């Protein structure tokens, strides 16, 4: 197949040339400059490693037989520490490594000494064409993933806000989760991943009939069994994209956000640290918000009562260390000043008119204002008059 020739002068990625032979290094430098590429030079593998720590490269053209750190060692180092950098091996006779060894170790291609200028250019044409195609493919897949997540996130928010009793729940759970992750330093947390998990944790409830979600009385065993399926259904919604590592992780965290620390949760009865760390975080945030929010069949608890409930279930329902951290920072929030922008927040005049929302000022403005709003109210000019503290909008 004939490939359209690539103008190498349009390539912005630098090339690192590595050879202990000064003449060969000079020849390589002249060739790549003639092709329109920018390059740096290193005289052995160790010098190349030092340059890799300072500069970004798209390609390394390296001799194999060198003193100190040879080309194979450099190739293996690059594959581990700089997997995005391609390595083109270039060498004369070597009694240590053959072409198969180099390709198996991760070399993108091999060129033997002595070589012709046209041969080197053809190799570089192929390498950079493939890099461009892979970058375009990665960009396309990233756009596809972003679009998919945007759609699912919109569905999750719509699910929250179609019911006046649950609106804002996922956003508040997200904010509580992020705060808990900041205060609990047991494990390193990917905060963007946690944000997505918080927003999407109840996405599986899309498959639960509205008459069950909004039922005023006690759920029957059959209805509760349907509710219990929502973590699995949430994971299933993400299944078309689980080939992506991050979405697979989100799916797993969502699936296990109703597990219990003592192993008596669902859907899989995981116990203790078998439960993903971010699932354990969301479990606490989810439970707290559920306890303090009004429902058709009951009034929400005061925040102090909900914290006592979390304390009593520490080590059984909840991870004890995370429960302790959550209680501590929530008490610190309650003891601190209320929201500094509360006087500018015009929506609180509307809260008093709503029987459903009358506890919001106590629960979210005074006890933990960082959890109340989806959109930060920064100044008087950007306050939306119909924006409620949980981020939803007043409707007639």
C-alpha positions in Angstrom: 0.0 0.0 0.0 1.3 3.4 -0.9 1.4 5.9 1.9 1.3 9.6 1.4 4.7 11.1 2.3 4.8 12.9 5.6 6.4 16.3 5.8 8.8 15.6 8.7 9.5 19.3 9.2 5.9 19.5 10.6 6.8 17.1 13.5 7.2 19.1 16.7 8.5 16.1 18.8 12.2 16.1 19.3 14.5 13.2 18.5 17.2 12.0 20.8 20.3 10.6 19.0 22.5 8.2 21.0 25.8 6.8 19.8 29.3 6.6 21.3 30.8 7.1 17.8 31.2 10.9 17.2 31.3 10.5 13.5 28.1 8.5 13.4 26.4 10.9 15.8 27.3 13.8 13.6 26.0 11.9 10.5 22.7 11.1 12.2 22.4 14.7 13.3 22.9 16.0 9.8 20.4 13.6 8.4 17.6 14.4 10.8 18.2 18.1 10.5 18.0 17.7 6.7 14.6 16.0 7.1 13.4 19.0 9.2 13.5 17.3 12.6 14.9 18.8 15.8 17.3 16.7 17.8 19.6 16.4 20.8 22.6 14.2 21.2 23.9 11.7 23.8 27.1 9.7 23.8 25.9 6.7 25.8 22.8 5.4 27.5 23.5 7.1 30.8 23.7 10.5 29.2 20.5 9.7 27.3 18.7 8.9 30.5 19.7 12.3 32.0 18.3 14.1 28.9 15.0 12.1 29.1 14.6 13.4 32.7 14.7 17.0 31.4 13.2 17.0 27.9 10.3 15.4 26.1 11.0 13.2 23.0 8.9 11.4 20.5 11.7 9.1 19.3 15.1 7.8 20.3 17.5 6.6 17.6 20.1 4.6 19.5 23.2 2.6 18.8 23.2 -0.8 20.6 26.8 -1.5 21.3 28.0 1.2 23.6 30.2 1.3 26.8 28.6 2.1 30.2 24.8 1.7 29.5 24.3 0.0 26.1 21.4 0.4 23.7 19.4 -2.6 25.0 19.6 -1.3 28.6 18.4 2.1 27.4 15.6 0.5 25.4 14.4 -1.4 28.5 14.7 1.7 30.7 12.7 3.7 28.2 9.9 1.1 27.9 9.4 1.1 31.7 9.8 4.8 32.4 8.9 6.6 29.1 6.5 4.2 27.3 5.2 7.0 25.1 8.7 7.3 23.5 9.5 5.1 20.5 13.0 3.6 20.1 14.6 3.0 16.7 17.6 0.7 17.2 20.6 1.3 14.9 23.7 -0.9 14.9 26.4 -2.8 13.1 27.3 -6.4 14.0 26.4 -7.3 17.6 27.3 -10.7 19.2 24.9 -9.9 22.1 21.6 -8.9 20.5 19.9 -9.7 17.3 16.9 -8.1 15.5 14.4 -10.4 17.3 15.8 -9.5 20.7 15.4 -5.8 20.0 11.8 -6.0 18.7 10.9 -8.3 21.7 12.3 -5.7 24.0 10.0 -3.0 22.5 12.0 -1.4 19.7 9.8 0.2 17.0 12.2 -0.8 14.3 15.8 -1.6 13.5 18.3 -0.2 10.9 21.7 -1.7 10.3 25.0 0.2 9.8 26.0 1.3 7.2 22.7 2.8 6.1 21.6 5.1 3.3 19.9 8.4 3.9 16.8 7.3 2.0 16.5 4.2 4.2 16.7 6.2 7.4 14.1 8.7 6.1 11.7 5.8 5.2 12.0 4.4 8.7 11.3 7.8 10.2 8.4 8.4 7.9 6.8 5.1 9.1 7.5 5.8 12.8 6.0 9.2 12.8 3.0 8.3 10.6 2.2 5.6 13.1 2.6 8.0 16.0 0.2 10.5 14.4 -2.4 7.7 13.6 -2.2 6.4 17.2 -2.6 9.9 18.6 -5.6 10.5 16.4 -7.1 7.2 17.4 -6.5 8.0 21.1 -8.1 11.4 20.7 -11.1 9.9 19.0 -11.5 7.3 21.7 -11.1 10.0 24.4 -13.9 12.1 22.7 -16.1 9.0 22.6 -15.5 8.2 26.2 -16.1 11.9 27.2 -19.3 11.9 25.3 -20.5 8.7 26.9 -19.7 9.9 30.4 -21.4 13.2 29.7 -24.6 11.4 28.6 -24.5 9.1 31.6 -23.8 11.9 34.0 -26.7 13.9 32.6 -28.9 10.9 33.1 -27.8 10.6 36.7 -28.5 14.3 37.4 -31.9 14.1 35.7 -32.7 11.0 37.8 -31.9 13.0 41.0 -33.9 16.1 40.0 -37.1 14.6 38.7 -38.1 13.9 42.3 -38.3 16.8 44.8 -37.3 14.4 47.6 -34.0 13.3 46.0 -32.9 16.3 44.0 -29.3 17.2 44.6 -28.5 13.9 46.3 -25.8 12.7 44.0 -24.1 16.1 44.0 -24.1 16.3 47.7 -22.8 12.8 48.0 -20.0 13.8 45.6 -19.1 16.8 47.6 -19.1 14.9 50.9 -17.0 12.2 49.3 -14.4 14.6 48.1 -14.2 16.3 51.4 -13.8 12.9 53.2 -11.1 11.9 50.7 -9.2 15.1 51.5 -9.3 14.5 55.2 -8.6 10.7 55.2 -5.1 10.2 53.9 -4.9 6.4 54.2 -4.8 5.9 50.5 -4.1 8.2 47.5 -7.3 9.1 45.7 -7.9 10.1 42.1 -10.3 13.0 42.9 -11.7 13.3 39.3 -12.4 9.6 39.4 -14.1 9.9 42.8 -16.1 12.9 41.5 -17.5 10.8 38.6 -18.3 7.9 40.9 -20.1 10.2 43.3 -22.3 11.7 40.5 -23.0 8.3 39.0 -23.3 6.1 42.1 -27.1 5.8 41.8 -27.3 5.7 38.0 -28.7 2.2 38.2 -31.9 3.5 39.7 -32.9 4.5 36.2 -34.1 0.9 36.0 -36.2 1.1 39.2 -39.9 2.0 38.6 -40.9 5.4 39.8 -43.7 4.0 41.9 -41.1 2.2 44.0 -38.7 5.1 44.2 -41.4 7.5 45.3 -43.4 5.1 47.5 -44.6 6.7 50.7 -45.0 3.5 52.8 -42.7 0.7 53.7 -41.3 -1.2 50.7 -42.4 -4.8 50.3 -39.6 -7.5 50.2 -40.1 -7.8 46.5 -39.8 -4.0 46.0 -36.7 -3.9 48.2 -35.2 -6.7 46.1 -35.6 -4.5 43.0 -34.0 -1.5 44.8 -31.1 -3.7 45.8 -30.3 -4.3 42.2 -29.4 -0.7 41.4 -25.6 -1.1 42.1 -25.4 -4.0 39.6 -27.6 -2.1 37.1 -25.4 0.9 37.4 -22.3 -1.1 36.7 -24.1 -2.7 33.7 -24.9 0.7 32.2 -21.2 1.4 32.0 -20.4 -2.0 30.6 -20.2 -0.8 26.9 -17.1 1.2 27.8 -15.4 -1.0 30.4 -12.5 -1.7 28.0 -11.3 1.8 29.2 -9.5 1.3 32.5 -11.0 4.4 34.2 -14.5 3.5 33.3 -14.0 -0.1 34.4 -12.8 1.3 37.8 -15.9 3.6 38.0 -18.1 0.6 37.2 -16.5 -1.4 40.0 -16.8 1.4 42.6 -20.5 1.9 41.7 -21.2 -1.8 42.0 -19.8 -2.0 45.5 -21.1 1.2 47.1 -23.7 -0.7 49.2 -21.3 -3.3 50.5 -20.9 -3.3 54.3 -17.6 -3.4 56.2 -18.7 -6.6 58.0 -19.5 -8.4 54.8 -23.3 -8.2 55.1 -23.9 -5.8 52.3 -24.8 -6.3 48.6 -24.4 -7.3 45.8 -21.4 -9.4 46.5 -21.0 -9.5 50.3 -17.4 -8.1 50.2 -15.8 -7.5 53.6 -13.4 -4.9 54.9 -10.6 -3.9 52.5 -12.0 -6.2 49.8 -14.4 -3.3 49.2 -12.8 -0.7 46.9 -11.6 2.3 49.0 -13.6 4.8 47.0 -16.7 2.6 47.4 -16.2 2.8 51.2 -15.9 6.6 51.0 -19.2 6.9 49.0 -21.0 4.5 51.3 -20.5 7.0 54.2 -21.4 10.1 52.2 -24.4 8.3 50.7 -25.7 7.1 54.1 -25.2 10.5 55.7 -27.1 12.4 53.0 -29.9 9.8 53.0 -30.3 10.1 56.8 -30.4 13.9 56.8 -32.7 14.3 53.7 -36.5 14.3 53.9 -38.3 11.4 52.2 -42.0 10.9 51.5 -42.3 8.6 54.5 -40.1 10.4 57.1 -38.4 13.6 58.0 -34.6 13.8 57.7 -32.5 13.5 60.8 -30.6 16.4 62.3 -26.9 16.2 61.3 -25.8 15.5 64.9 -28.1 12.4 65.0 -26.8 11.2 61.7 -23.2 11.5 62.8 -24.1 9.5 66.0 -25.6 6.8 63.7 -22.4 6.6 61.7 -20.4 6.3 64.9 -22.6 3.5 66.2 -22.2 1.6 62.9 -18.4 2.1 62.6 -16.7 -1.2 62.0 -20.0 -2.9 60.9 -21.6 -0.9 58.1 -18.7 1.6 57.7 -14.9 1.5 57.5 -14.0 2.6 61.0 -11.1 4.9 60.0 -13.2 6.6 57.3 -16.1 6.9 59.7 -13.9 8.6 62.3 -12.5 11.0 59.7 -16.0 11.9 58.4 -17.4 12.6 61.9 -14.3 14.7 62.8 -14.4 16.9 59.8 -18.2 17.3 59.9 -18.0 18.4 63.5 -15.2 20.9 62.5 -17.5 22.2 59.8 -20.4 22.6 62.2 -18.1 24.4 64.7 -16.7 26.8 62.1 -18.4 29.9 60.6 -21.3 29.4 58.3 -21.0 29.9 54.6 -19.2 33.3 54.1 -21.5 34.0 51.1 -24.7 33.2 52.9 -25.8 36.8 53.1 -25.4 37.1 49.3 -27.3 33.8 48.7 -30.8 35.0 47.8 -32.2 31.5 47.5 -32.5 31.1 51.3 -35.5 33.4 51.2 -37.1 30.7 49.0 -36.1 27.9 51.3 -38.4 29.1 54.0 -41.4 28.7 51.7 -40.8 25.0 51.1 -41.8 22.3 53.5 -39.5 19.9 51.7 -36.4 22.1 51.9 -36.9 23.8 55.3 -34.0 21.9 56.9 -31.5 22.8 54.2 -30.2 26.0 55.9 -29.4 24.0 59.1 -28.0 21.0 57.3 -25.9 22.5 54.5 -25.4 26.2 55.1 -24.5 26.1 58.8 -23.2 22.6 59.2 -21.3 22.1 55.9 -21.9 24.7 53.3 -19.3 23.1 51.0 -21.6 20.2 50.4 -24.7 22.2 49.6 -24.2 23.8 46.2 -23.4 22.4 42.8 -22.4 25.8 41.5 -20.2 28.0 43.7 -21.8 31.3 44.5 -18.8 33.6 44.2 -20.3 37.1 44.1 -23.6 38.9 43.9 -23.4 39.3 40.1 -23.4 35.6 39.3 -26.1 34.4 41.8 -29.0 32.7 40.0 -32.2 33.8 41.8 -33.8 30.4 41.3 -30.8 28.3 42.3 -31.3 26.2 45.4 -28.3 25.4 47.7 -28.1 21.8 46.4 -27.7 23.1 42.9 -31.1 22.4 41.5 -33.5 25.0 40.3 -36.9 26.1 41.7 -39.8 25.0 39.6 -43.4 25.9 39.7 
